[in-house]
């Protein structure tokens, strides 16, 4: 018991130490450049789906700059309670500053691996694009299961790490799946080198490319993809956490969608190909029975 507590304290301390990275102008720049490019198109859809559950007690983990919060809050009933959390206090502060005054919303710094909430406290938990960035995905899912009330739901979205979307890597102007060709470690090192010495080879402009921005600060981009999500692995982790899949949506890449229906479905559903060809996975979960 004492050992496990020490490990938990060490993990939380280490994660809070990384909090410093997200201070200063980074939350604002994240919201200005990354949110419109990547997250804003999904926020409205997530908010619509979340509101369809008619939740009264909502927990959002890893809320970032609050793009989902801003989309969901107007859809919630007057008596709702909405707890918005992020590991990084500067992100929490920035998200709160962007949100119109709303007594239903409580802002809180929280570690998603040790949620400071009672069991069965929420009827909806929102972990959008979070699980790939946590150090212990099974523990994170168990924490989500713990705080969901009976009959409540968890809306989870992510992408397999072998896909372009799930790799969280830059893209070359010459469209090559470098991470599939040489492996993630070598691809990551290559993108670090290109960002520092040949940024013109990368597709994203500098203000949207975290590799280039790190290089210009004289730093090496750190790999924050801590959980290598795979479809079959995630399904197993969900079940092991005591959660049950109510709905699963696997969205294939545009290239696959243009193929004949039967072939497209096979590529999407086959364990041999789906981790590279699915661009987004969405799950509605509830506590298992």
N, C-alpha and C positions, 0 to 999 in steps of 0.2 A: 504494500500500500504506500509506504513512504517513498519507495523507488518510483512508483507510477506518478505520485504527486510531484516529485522532483523533475521527472521527465516532462510533465505537463508544464511546470513553471519554466523550465528551460526553453521549451518550444514557444510558449507565449512570449517570453522575454525576447527570443530571437526574432519573432515575427514583429513585435512592437519596435525593435531596433530598426527594422526595415521601413518603419513608418516614416523615418526621416527623409526617405527618398521622395515621398509624395508631398513635401512641404513647399513653401514659396509659391512660385507661379505655376507649378506643375498641375494642380487641380484645374486651374483656369484654362491652361493650354490643352489639357486632356479634354475638357468640355468643349473648347472652341474647335479643335481639329479632329479628335478621334470620334467624338459622339456623333456629329453629323455624318461622318464618313461611314461608320460601322454600326453604331448602336441605335441611332434615332429611328431608322426604318423599322427596327424590331420592337422598339419601346411601345409604339401605339398598338401593335398586334398583341404583345404581352399584356398590356393594360386591358385590352378588350377581352382577352381570354380569362384573365384573372377576375375581372369584374363579373363575368358570367357565373361565377360560383356564389355570388352575393355574400362575400365574406364580411364578417364583423370584426375579427381580430386578425390582423395581417402582420407578418414579419418579412422584411426584405433584408437579405444578407448580401454583403459586398455590393452596396448600392452605388459605389463610385461617386460620380458627380451628380447623381440624382435624376438621370434621364427617365428611368422607369417610374420613379416617384412622381415626377411632374406630370406624366401621362396618366397614371392610375388614380391619383388623389381626387381629381374632379369626378371620377366615376363611382366613388364610394359613397355609401349612405351617410347621413349626418351623424349618426351615432357610432360610426366605425372607429376602431382604434388601429393606428398604423404605426408600427415601430420600424424605423429605418436605421440600418446599421452598416458600418464598414470597419475594417480593421484599422484604417488610417484616419486619425482624428482630423487632419487637414481636409481630407475628402468629405468627412461628415460636415465640417464647418462650411465648406464651400457649397455642398448640396443644400444645406439649410438656408444659406444666403440666397440661393436661386429660387427657393420655393416661396410662394406667397404665404402670408400668415395663415396658419391652419392649426387649430387646437387639437385636431384629431391625430396629428403627427407628432411622434416623439423621436428625437434624434439621439443616437447612442453609438459610441465606439464599442465594438464587440468582436471578439475572436470567434470565427465561425466553427472552430474546432472545440470550443468550450463555451457554448452559448449561455449567457447569464440569465436564463429564463426558466420558469417552472415547467415541469412536465405538462403536456397537453394544454399549453397556454394559447395556441393560435389555431384558427381554422383554415389559414392559408399561409404557406411559406413559399417565398419566391427566391430561388437560387439561380438567377439568370447568368449564364456564362461564368460560373464560379468554380465548378468542381475541378476543372483542368488546372486551376491555379492554387489549389490547397495541397498541403504537404501530406495529408492523410485522408484520401477520399472515402474509405470505409467509415472512418470516425465521423467525418462530416455528414455522411448520409445517416448515421446513427443519431447524431445530434438533431438533424432535421426530423427524423422519425420521433424522437423523444418529445419535441415541443409541439407536434401536431396533435390536435384534439381528435378524439374518436369521430369519424365522419368527415374530418378535415382533409385538405389536399395539399400537395406540394407540386409546384409547377417548375420543372427542371428543363433547361435547354443547354446544349453543348454541341461539340462536333468531334468526330474521331481525329486523333492526332496525326494520322497519315494523310488526311485530306488537306487541300490547300487552306480551307477555312480553319481547320483545327490545328494546323501546324503552327500558326501564329508566327510565320516567317515572312520576310519581304518576298516580293515576286520579281523575277528577272524580266527585263523587257523582252528577251527571248524566252517564250513560255516553256520552261523546262521544270519538271517536278524534281528539283535538286535533292530534296530530302528523301525521295523514293530511290533516287539513283545512287546516292553515296551514303545515305544514312543521316539521321538527324544531327549527330555530333559534328560530322564533317561539314554538313550544310550550314549549320549555325556558325562554325568557324569561318567558312567561306563568306557568308553574309557580313560578318564582322569586318573581314578584310576589305570587302568591296565597299562597305559603308565608309571606311577610312580612306581608301586609295582610289576607288573607281565608282563613286556614287551614281554616276551617269548610267551605269548598267542596270540600276534598280528602277522598277516601274513607278513606285509611289514617290511623290514629291517629298522633299526633305522635311517639311513641317508635318507630314503624316507618317514618317518613318522613324520609329524609335531607335533603330540601329544607327541611322545617320545622325540623329540628334545626340545620341550618346557619344558618337565619334567626334562630333564637333565640340563636345564638352571635354574631350580628352579621356573619355571613359570607354570601357568595353561593355557592351550590352550584356546583361545577365539573362540567362534562360529562366523565365518565370513559368514555363510549362512544367508544373510539378507532377501532374497526373496524366499519364499517357492513355487517354480515353480510347477504348475499343468497344464496339457495340455489344458483343457477347460478354465481355468483362464487366461492362456497366450494368447489364441486366443481372448478372450474378451478384454484383455489389449491392444493387437495389434490394434484391431478395434477402441477402444476408443481413441487411440493416433492418429487416422487419417491415419493409415497405412492399406494396403491391402495385403493379402497373395497371392503371385504369385505361390509359390510352397512350400509345406509342406512335409517333409520326417520324418517319425517316425520309428526309428530303434529299434526293439525289442532285448531283451537279447538273448544270444546264446541258452539258455535253451528253450525259446519260439520258436526260429527259427528251432529247431530240432523237433518240434511237427508237426502233420499233418497240411497241409496248411490252411484249413478252421478254425481249432481251433486256430492256431497261429494268424491268422488275427483277429479273434474275441477277443482274449486276448489283442492284440495290440490296437484295436480300441474301445473296451468297456470302458466307463468311470469308470466302477467298478474295472478294473484291470490295465489299461494302465499306471497309474502314478507309479506303482511299477515295471512294466515289460518293460518299454521303457528305453533304455540305452542312447539314444541320440535323440535330436530333432533338425532339421535343417530347417530354413525358409529363403526364398527369399521374401523380402517385397518391396513394393513401396508405394508412397503416394496415399491415397484413392482419388477417383473421386467423 
